[in-house]
Structure formats: C-alpha cells, structure tokens
C-alpha cells in the first residue's frame, strides 16, 4: 500500500493533530469492520495511532486500489470511542 501526500492533504489531514505516520498506521492496520465504504469513493478507518489514541481517517483509493490519498484525520470524540468499542466487540 502506497500513500500519496501533497501540500493540501498534509495541511488538511493534520490540522487536528494527527501526523501522516499515524494516519498511515490506522489505514494499514484497519481491522473489521473497517475500512467502511462511505460513498463517493471515500473509505473510513478507525484505529489506534502511534500514541494509542483512537483516530479516524477518511481516504480515497486510486483506481489501482493500491494508492491511498488521506483527506481527513482526527482523534475520535468520547461518544465516537464508545460507539467504536461497542462495534468492535
């Protein structure tokens, strides 16, 4: 899996304090039920970043299915963490 970063997605995806490395980690280590298809070619993965914090990453896949373009990454809210824990059981 390859990640494509440019000035736009670096700024946009990291504005909530999630590093590119953390976003990549979450996508690469996604476990069921993730990734979830969110429509319009967007995928959602939730997992733990390097610091152990739950992170949500929204991304696009190139048509080849091997290149990931992260468009959004942020820590989960407390309510989202509770939903994630219930969903993962």
C-alpha positions as CSV (number, residue, x, y, z in Angstrom):
1,X,0.0,0.0,0.0
2,X,1.4,3.4,-1.0
3,X,0.3,6.8,0.4
4,X,0.2,9.9,-1.7
5,X,0.9,13.2,0.2
6,X,0.9,16.7,-1.1
7,X,0.6,20.2,0.4
8,X,-3.2,20.1,0.5
9,X,-3.8,16.8,2.2
10,X,-0.8,17.3,4.6
11,X,-2.3,20.5,5.8
12,X,-5.9,19.3,5.8
13,X,-5.4,15.8,7.3
14,X,-3.1,17.0,10.1
15,X,-5.0,20.1,11.3
16,X,-6.4,18.1,14.1
17,X,-3.0,16.9,15.4
18,X,-2.8,13.5,13.7
19,X,0.5,13.0,12.0
20,X,0.8,11.5,8.5
21,X,2.5,8.5,10.1
22,X,-0.4,8.0,12.5
23,X,-2.9,8.2,9.6
24,X,-1.0,5.7,7.6
25,X,-0.8,3.3,10.6
26,X,-4.5,3.4,11.1
27,X,-5.2,2.6,7.5
28,X,-2.6,-0.1,7.2
29,X,-3.8,-1.8,10.4
30,X,-7.5,-1.5,10.0
31,X,-9.4,-4.4,11.4
32,X,-13.0,-5.5,11.0
33,X,-15.4,-3.8,10.5
34,X,-13.0,-1.3,8.9
35,X,-12.5,0.0,6.3
36,X,-16.1,1.1,5.7
37,X,-17.1,2.5,2.4
38,X,-18.7,5.9,2.9
39,X,-19.8,6.7,-0.7
40,X,-18.3,8.9,-3.3
41,X,-15.2,6.7,-3.3
42,X,-14.4,7.6,0.3
43,X,-13.3,5.0,2.9
44,X,-13.3,5.2,6.7
45,X,-10.8,3.5,9.0
46,X,-10.7,3.8,12.8
47,X,-7.9,2.5,14.9
48,X,-5.2,3.5,17.4
49,X,-2.5,5.9,16.4
50,X,1.1,5.5,17.5
51,X,0.3,7.2,20.8
52,X,-2.5,4.8,21.5
53,X,-5.2,7.4,20.8
54,X,-8.2,6.4,18.7
55,X,-8.1,8.1,15.3
56,X,-10.5,8.3,12.4
57,X,-9.1,8.5,8.9
58,X,-11.1,9.2,5.7
59,X,-9.3,8.5,2.5
60,X,-9.7,7.8,-1.2
61,X,-8.2,4.9,-3.1
62,X,-6.8,5.4,-6.6
63,X,-8.4,3.2,-9.3
64,X,-5.5,0.8,-9.0
65,X,-6.6,0.1,-5.4
66,X,-3.0,0.4,-4.1
67,X,-2.5,4.1,-3.6
68,X,-4.2,5.9,-0.6
69,X,-4.9,9.6,-0.6
70,X,-5.8,10.7,3.0
71,X,-8.3,13.5,3.0
72,X,-9.1,13.8,6.7
73,X,-7.8,12.5,10.1
74,X,-8.7,13.4,13.6
75,X,-9.0,11.9,17.1
76,X,-12.3,10.3,18.0
77,X,-14.7,12.2,20.3
78,X,-15.6,10.4,23.6
79,X,-19.0,9.4,22.1
80,X,-17.4,8.0,19.0
81,X,-14.9,6.0,21.2
82,X,-17.9,4.4,23.0
83,X,-19.6,3.5,19.6
84,X,-16.3,2.1,18.3
85,X,-15.8,-0.1,21.3
86,X,-19.4,-1.5,21.0
87,X,-19.0,-2.1,17.3
88,X,-15.6,-3.8,17.7
89,X,-16.9,-6.4,20.2
